[in-house]
Amino acid sequence: MKKMVFKGLKKFTEKLIGTTHISYDDEMQGSDDEYVEVKPQKNADKDKLVIKYFILNDYADIKTIIDYVREGNAIIFANIKPLRSKDLTELKRAISKIKKTCEAIGGDIVGLEENFLLIYPDFVKVSKQDFE
């Protein structure tokens, strides 16, 4: 499961920054040119964009997601499979609430495959055509 999530994040990151030289696999061995060196920036923490991963097990789990959406500095990758298999009505209600919060701040939400959501703020642009 963990490798699948990292593969999904790798694909998303490649689309976001346009590179294929990123590896998320700690066990992967190879030459140094498979990795990108990232130098720390001197910006304040509030200016940084974070990527968060969440698993929706029930409706109450959306509270943390909504808090990050309101802060406006996070891209959220949410696994909805557990809630989908448990209660489809609650899943629809949760997605509706997240979508309304995104619309209020100008962000958006995109479904990835059947089991994942990508939630992002207004200053991030995602081409939805690339996901089809």
N, C-alpha and C positions, 0 to 999 in steps of 0.2 A: 504493500500500500504506500509506504513512504517513498519508494523509488518512483511510483506512478505520479505522486504529487510533485516530486522534484522534476520529473520529465515535463509535466504540465507547466510548472513555473519556468522551466528552461525555455520552452517554446514561447511562452508569453513574454519573457524577458528578451528573447531574440527579436520578437516582433517589435517590442517597445524601443529597444536601443539599436536594433539593426546589426547584430553581430552573432556569430556562431561560435565564438571562442570562450564559452563559459562552461564550466563543469561544476555540478553540484554533488558529484559522487566522491566522497572522501576516500573510498577504496580504489578509485581509478588511478592508475599509474601511467606515466608517459612523460613526454618532453615538456619543458617549461612553456612552450608556445601554445599549449592547450588551455592556458589560464590567462586571465586578464588581471594585471596588478591594479588594485584600486588604492589610490592615495587618500588619506583622510582629509576632509574639508574642514575649514574653520568656521563653518556656519553654526548658528545656535541650533539646538536639538529641535526646537519648534519649527524650523525651516526645512527640516529633513522629511523626505517622503519615505514612508515605511510600507513594506508589503507584509500583510498579516494573513495567516491561514487559520480558518475556523472550521469546525465540524458542527453542523446543526443536528443535534439529537432531539431537541424539542423546541417549542415556540419561545420559551424563556431565553434561549441562547441568542436570540437576535438583539437583546439589550446591549451587549458589548459591541456587536457589529454596528448598531445604530450610533452608539457613542463615538466610535471611530469615524463613521461617515460624517457626523456633525462637526468633528474637529477639522475635517477636510484635508488631512495630510497623510492619508493611508489608501493604498490599493488593497482590496480585500479579496482573497481567494477562498470561497466558502464551499465546503463539501456538504451537499444537501441530501445525499443518499440515505443516511440513517433516518432522517425525518420523513423522507419520501416513502420509505418502506414501512414506517410506523403509522403515519396519519397524513394522507394526502390533503385533507381539508386544512389542517394546521400548517402544512407546507405552503399552500396557496395564500393563507392569511399572513404568514411570515414574509413571503416574497412581496406581497402587496404593501405591507408596512415598510419594508426596506426600500421599495421602489418610491413610495411617497416621500420618504426622508431624502432620498437621492434627488428627486425632482425639486424639493424645497431648497437644496443648496446648489442646484445646477449640475450635479453629478449624474451618473448613469449606472445601469446594471445590465450585464450581458450573460446569457446562459451559455455555458461551455459543455458540449455534449449533453448528457441527461443528468449528470450528477454534480455539476459545479456551477457556481456563479462567480462572476468577476464584477466587483463593485468598485467604482473609482470616482475621484472628485472631478470638478469642472475643468481644471487645467490639464488633465490627462486626456488625450484623444486616442480612441481605439477605433480602428476601422472594423466595423461589424462584418463587412464582406469577407474579410480574411478568415473568419471563423466558420464559414459555410462550406 
